[in-house]
Each structure stands twice: as structure tokens, then as C-alpha cells.
Amino acid sequence: MSARYQVTGTTAVEISASIESGIRAAALPPGAALPPVRALAAELAVSPATVARAYQELRQRGLVVTAGRYGTRVRPRPPVAARRSALRPPPAPGLRDLSTGEPDATLLPPLGPHLATLAAAAGAPVSYSGAGVLPDLVEAARARLAADGVPADELTITGGALDGIERLLGAHLRPGDAVAVEDPGWANLLDLVAALGLRPIGVPVDDDGPLVAGVRSALAAGARALVVTSRAQNPTGAAVSAQRAGELRELLAGRPDLLLIEDDHAAELARVPLHPLAGATPTWAFLRSVSKPFGPDLRLAVLVGDETTVARVAGRARVGAGWVSTVLQRLVLALWRDPAVTELVDRAAGSYERRRGALLAALARRGLAAHGRSGINVWLPVADETSALTALRDAGWAVAPGALYRIAGPPGLRITVSRLADGDVEPLADALADAVRPAPGAGFTA
């Protein structure tokens, strides 16, 4: 814990509020260690049970995590905004940043012409009573999903994939329920699960998606929901294969107690075929966002599923945010209909595939077995994340630490290829080879 911050309080509520205040003020930064329960209890002259209750409340709200012998620490991204947290620090001079997980901005479609067309064609302002999901968008979304074999009779719109997942989990689960998530998996999802007070159960993955044995184990441990990334899995690039999809469907068949959520965030950017699990369980949902192919600022995702599940999500939105802006819906529809945009997205998909393949091949030539079947990321197993990250920064490269994406899986590094120039592939591979001692064993399963 930072020596500059003193926890105060005589009750569990006061102690947890004091720690939260320290997180907001950045006096307790992400990863900061909290005192052991007995040590803080002695310091505050309260019982160890009081401190334990405070820590438990913070854990349930996703602010801290207990990491075995490493004690209780502030989560890497706790669900409370620290002062100035919205300001991203500028990159260090000369450091090539491959840690962001964002698409290449130069390969995103220009929005200006479509916005100008929408402005020229704008009619009367949309009223509260007249807002909602646009029928034209529904028709277009159904056609796009049907082409990939996803049933889309029931459909609604959410403010992005993570917003949809949050609404789905909130509609079906309660704090303390267990959720099966990929391990390693999407850091934002792990943070969301913690913030909702849910209990994550890690499911190991390989290049073909979640391992069947891992899903079976999670179900036996009481998982009430399962979240699967269809393609371009973050951080590993895994994509659910036809064989794996069949095996998972067989395992999940007839599980009325399980909410199945599929996230196809890569959508048009994925050049591997989609093998959906949609409908494998009576309660299911499939999400496809537009952020990766069309731009991170376009916060819109199509959500389909069984009638009850979609109705719950749509109904909850109606009494909260209300609807996704119809201006945004019309913009997305215009992008979908523009052949030039379709061509640009296809070119982006090819560019990512070429960059990813080049890096994987360069690493293989240096004896490093990395992973990246699809998407914009490459996952490299390592023996020690900290030493590898330090060596890479000294060599002028920044990549993402695997700890952000892991529950119980072995260490690794996530490398985003969207900013990787052709001429940088070999120098980066050299730097990785110098920095990394490969972890024992193959793959990235636990």
C-alpha cells in the first residue's frame, strides 16, 4: 500500500469508504497492496472481522482482488473513476506502443460524408415516443446474421458489446452467481464480472476456442452463464472451430439453467468462418458490435437471442437509457449499405491477417510459439511477464501484460498488430526473442 495514504475508520462501512476514497484520489493506484487484515485491524484498533467485512464489500464491488500469497490489491481497473482517469498519458518518446488493442485508424471508414448525407436528409426531430430500434436496421442486421447461420427472429440494439453483456448478466444473474469466462480472456469482461459482484470461473482456451473439458468443469462448479468469443478472441486470437462448436453444442444441450452469451465483436474483420453456438441452450444471446470494423466511437451492437432474453434486455433499456441514438443507427445502416466501406473493411481484414501472420512466422523462426488465429492480437506465452515487459520497454516497445487477461492461466504478453509496420516485424521479433524465455509446454491453456 502507498505510504502516502492512511486508511481510516472504525466500522466496515467507514473502512471500505476510506479505501475507495484513496482509489479515487489515485493515492491507492491500480495494483497497490492493502495491509493484511490483522495488521490493519491492529492499526485501526478494530476487530479483524471488521476489516475482513470491509475487504469483502470491496471485493464484491470489484474494487479489490485477493490474490493468494500476494494479498489483497486494488484491481487493475477498479469500477470507480480516479481523478484525471480519463486523460491518457502521452506515449513515451521513441516507444512503439503495441498495447492498445485498437484497430488501425487509417483503415477505418471516413464518417464525414455519411454524416453530411444524414444531416441533409434529416426530417423532424425524433421524439421520446417515436424512438427505438429502426425497422430498416433490424432488416439489414437480420440479413447479415442469417448469412452467418445465426437465427435473428428476436433482435434489439445495445450500446456496444460490453453494454449488451452487462444487461444480459444483470437480467439473469445475481451477485455471487458464477460466470464461466475464457482464461485468458477479455480484460474488460473480467472487470465487468467483478463490478457486478459475480464470481468468475476461468475456462482454458486453445486456438479453437474454449476447451470442452474446461466448460464441463465450470458447469460442474455451478456456472450459471458462459461467455464465449466466436472469433478474434482477445487476447489470444482464438476462433471457435466447427468441430469445437459441435462438441460444445452437445455439452450444452438441454441446459435450461445456463445463459449462453456469444460475442462476435470482430464481425466483418474476421476472415475465419463463424461457427455459432446460438440456440444450443434455451436461454442464449449472440452479440455483434460495429466498433472494430467501423470505429471504436460507434457504440452499437446487435443482440439476438431467445424471446425472453431479448425482451428482458430491451425492457431494461427502456426504463434506463431508453434507446440507442437513431442518428447512430442511421449512420451504421449507411455504412453497411456503402460498397466502398465494405471494400475498405475487407482491405483492413486482409491487412490485419497479413501483419499477424508475418509476426507469428517471424517468432516461429526464432523458436517462439505464439498464437493468433484471427483478429488484431498475438498472444505470446512467457515465463516472466515483468522481466519481459521491462526488457521490451528498454528496447523501445510497449505491449500489454498478460496479467490483465488471466485468472489462473499461465503468463503471457498481448501484442496488437494494428500499428505494426511491415518493416518493424523483424526488429520486434528480435526484441521479443531477446526479452522472452518461453513458458514450458505448448499453447496457452492452463
N, C-alpha and C positions, 0 to 999 in steps of 0.2 A: 504494500500500500504506500502511496505517496506520503513522505514525511511532512509535507506541507498541509495535509488535510487531517483534521481531527474529527472522528466520528463522535457524535453526542447523542444523548437520550437516555431515558430510564425505562421506557416501555418498548415493546417490539415495534409499535407503530412509529414512535419517535426515532428509533434507531434506523429503521428502513427509510424513513423520510430524510434523515441526515445523509445517508449513503446516496440516495437518489439526488439530493442537492449537490453532493460532491461530483456526481457523474455529469449533471447539467452544467456545472461550473468548470468542467474539464480538470478539476483537481484530482479526480479519480478517472484517469483515461482508460480507454479500452485495453483489457488485459491486465489492469492493475490488480494486485493481490489484496484481498481483505485479510484482516487479522484472524487467526484461529478463533473459534468460538470461545474457548475458555480464556484466551488471552484478552479478548475484547470485553468479555464479561467481567474479568478482574479489573480492567482499566475503568469501566463504567460503573463498577460496584453494583452489578445486577446479576441475576442467575444465568448460568449457561443456557437454560431453556428459553429465556427471553431473547438472547442473541440468536439462538437457533431458529426461533419463530420469525425473527426479522429476516434472517437469511432465506428461510423457506418462502416468505412472502415475496422477496426479491427474485428468487428463482422462478416462482410461479408466474411472475410478470415478465420474465425473460430478461431481467437486467443483469443478473449474475449467473454464473455456471459453476458447479462443483466439479473439479477435475482431479479426483483421486488424490494422489500424493502432492499434486500441485495446489491443493486447497481451493478456496472459493475466490473467483476472479470476476471482474467486470467483463461482460460479453464483448466480443469484438465490435458488434454493432447493437448496443442496447436500444430498446424501443423508447427512448426519451431523448429529445433533441438537446445536444450540448450547445452552449453559446458559440456562435460563428460556425456551427457544424455544416451549414450549407455552403460555406466557402471552401472550395477545393484548393489545397496549396499548389502553387505553381510547380511544375516538374523541375527537378534539379538540373542545372545547366549541364548539357552534354549527356544526360541519361536518357536512353531509349526506353520508353515506357510501354511494355507489352503486358501490363497487368489489368487493364480496364475491363476486358470482356465486351467492349463495344464494337459495333460494325464500323467499317471504313466509311467515313463521312463523304469521301469523294465518290463513293458508289451508291449513295442514297439518291432517290429521285428528287429533283427540284420541286418544291411545293408551290413556289410563286405563281407559275402560270395557272395551276389548278385553283388556287385561292382567288386569283383575279377573275377567273371564269365564274366561280361560285358567287363572288361579290356582285358581278354584273347580272347574274341570273336570280339574285336574292328577291324573294317576294315579301309578303307580310311577315313581321316578326313572329317567331314561334311562341305560343302561349303555354302556360303550365298544363292546361288541359289537352293541348294538341301535341305535346312532346311524347317521345317514346322511341322505340325501335322502328326505323324506316322500313316499310314493306319492300322497297327496292333493294335495300341492303340485305334483308332477310333472304330474298330470292337469289341474289348473287352469292351469298355465303353458302346457302344450301347447295347450289350447283357446284361450287368449288369443293365442298366437303364430300358430296356424292361422288365426285370424280376420284376421290381417295378411299371410297368404301366406308365412309363414316355416316351412319344414319343421323339425319338432322331434322326430324319431324318437329321436335321441340327445340326452340332456339331463343337465346337472349343475348344481350351485349353487356360487357363489363368494362371497367376502366383499366384494361390490361390483364395479363395472365395472373399475376400475383393477386390482384384485386379479386379476380374470379375465384382463385383458390381460397383466399380468406373467407369469401362469402360462402363457399361450399363447406368449408370446415366449420364455420360458425353456425351454419344451418343444420348440421348433422351431429356435431360433437360437442362435448362439454369439457371444461378444464379438468385435466387429469386423465382424459382419454388418450390412448396410444395411437400414434400415426406411423405407418411404415414409410420411410423415405430412403432414397438412394444414398449410399455411402461409399465413396464421396458423392456429394450432391450439391444442388444449387444453394449457395450461401444464404441468399435472401429467403428461401423457403425455410431453411433451418432457423433463421432468426424469427420468421413469422410464427412457426410452430411454438417456439419458446415464448413469444409475446402473447400467444393465445392461451398459454398455460397448459399446452398439450405435451405429451410425452413422446419424443421421437424414438423409433426403433430403426436402427440402421440396417439396410439391405445391401449386401455387397453387389457390385456390378462388374461386368466384363464388357467387351466390345459389342456384344449382342443385347445388352440391357440388364435389368435386374436378374440375379440368379434365382432360379426356381427354388432351390433349397433355402435361400435366404428369405424369400417371400413366405414359404411354408413355415419357417421358424418364426417369422414376425406374426403370422396369423395365430400360431400356437401360443405366442406370448400375449395375445389379446388385442392386436391391432384392429382398430375399427375403421381405419381408412388406409388406402395405399395410393401413393402419388408416384406416377411413372412418367418419365420423359420419353416421348416417342422417338425423337431424333435429335442430333446435335446436343446431347446431354452435357450439361455444364457441371463439372469441369472436364469430363473425360472424352467427350465426343461420341459416346456410345449411341447406337441406334438399335431399336428393337428389331430383331430379325424375324423372318416368317416362322422359323422353327421355334424360336423363343416365344413368340406371340401365341403359337398353338399350345405350347406347354403351359404357359401362364393361363390361357383361357380354360384349359382342362382343370387346372388347380383351383381357379376362382369360380368355376361354375357352381351355381346354386348357393352362393354365399349372400343371403339377404341382409346379413348384419354388417356387410362391408361396403364402404363408399369407395369406389374406384375413380380416381382422377387421372386423366391423361393430359400432359402438357406438350403441345406440338408448336412450341414458340418459334422454331426456325421456319416452319411453313415453306414458302416458296424458295427459301435459300438452301433447303436440304436437297441434295442430289441423290440421296438414297431413298428407296421407296418406303412409303408409310405402311406399317402393318399394325393397324389399330386393335385395341382391346375393347373398344366401345361395345357395350351390351353384354360383356362377359358376366357381369353381375347385375342383379335387378336395379341396384342403385349405382348410377355411374354418371360421369360428366367428361366431356372432351373439350379442351380449350385450344384455340389458335389465335395468337396475337399478331399484330401487324408491326410491332416495334423493330424487330430485327431486319426484315426486308425493306421497310419503308421509312423507318426513323424512330429513335427512342422517344421522341416527344409526342408521337401519336399513340396516346394511351387508350387503346381499344383492343378488345379481344372478343371473338365469337365463342359462345359457350352453348354446347348442345348436351343433351342427356335425357334421362327418363323424365316423364311428365312431372312427377312430384319434385324431383331435384331442381329442374329448371324453374318450376313455379315458386319454389322457396327462394331461389336466388333473385328472381325478378321481383317477387313480393317484398323482399328485404330491401332491395334497391329503391323500390317505390316509396317506402316510408323513410328513406335516408337521403342519399344523393339525388334520387329521383330518376335520372336518366343520363346516359352518355350524350354529350352535346350533339345535336343534329348537324351542326356545322362540321364537326369532326367526322360524323358518319358519312356525310355527303362527300367530304374530301377523300376518305378511304374508298368510297364507291367509285369516285372519279379515277383514282389511282388504279384500282382493279380493272377498269374499263379501258385504260390507255395502253395500246400496244407498245408504245415507246417505253413506258415504265416496265412493262412485262419483260421487254428485251434487256433493260438495264438491270433488273433484278436477276435475270438469268446470267448476265455477264458477271454480276457480283458473286453469284454462287460458284461460277467457274473459277473466278479469281481466288476465292477462299479455298476451294478444293486444291488448286494448284499450289498455293502457298503452304497449306497444311501438309500436302503430300511431299513437297520439297523439304520441309523441315524434318518430317518423320524419316525420310530417306537419308538425310544428312546425319541425323542422330544414329540411325541404324548402322551407317558406315563407321561410326565411332564406338560401336558396341553398346549403345544406349537404346533400350526397348521402351519407346514411348507409345502413346495411344491417341487416337484422333480419327475415328472412322467417319465423322461428319461434323459440320459446324465450323466455328471460328477459333476453337481452342485445342491445344495439345496438352496432354497430361503426362508428366514425366515422374515416375517413381524415384525417390531418392532415399538415402539412408538418414540424412540430417537436413531438415529444411533450413534451419537457421544459418548453418555454415554455408550452404549452397547459395542462399539469398545474399549473404554478405559478400561472397566471392563474386557473384554476378554483378552486384552494385559496384564493386571495385573495378569491374571490367566494363562498366558503363551500361548495364542492362537492368531493368526492373521487371520482375514477374510476380505473380501472385502466390503467396504461401498456401500450401495445401491445407493448413490447419483451419482456414476459414470454411472449408468444404467438407471436413471429415467429422465423423462421430467416433468411430472406433477403428476405422481403416488405417492402413499404413501411410506414412508421409509421402508427399509428392509436391510438385510445382505445377501451376497452371500458366501456360504461355498462350497469349492471344495473338493470332497471326494476322489480324486485320490491318495492323500498322507495320507489318514486316515487309520491307522492300526485298526484291529479288536478290540484290547484291549483299543483303545482310544475313542471308540464310547460313552461309558457311561460317562467317565470323561468330554468329550466335551459337551455332552448333559447337564450334571450338570452345567458346566460353562456357557452355553448359558441360562439355566433356571435362574441362579443367575444374569446374566447380562441383561436379556431382560424382558421388560414389553410388552406383546403382544399388537400390534396395535388393536384398536377397529374394529370389523367386521371381516368377514372371507375372505379368498382369498387374491389376490394381485391386484385386479382391482381397477381402480381409481373411 
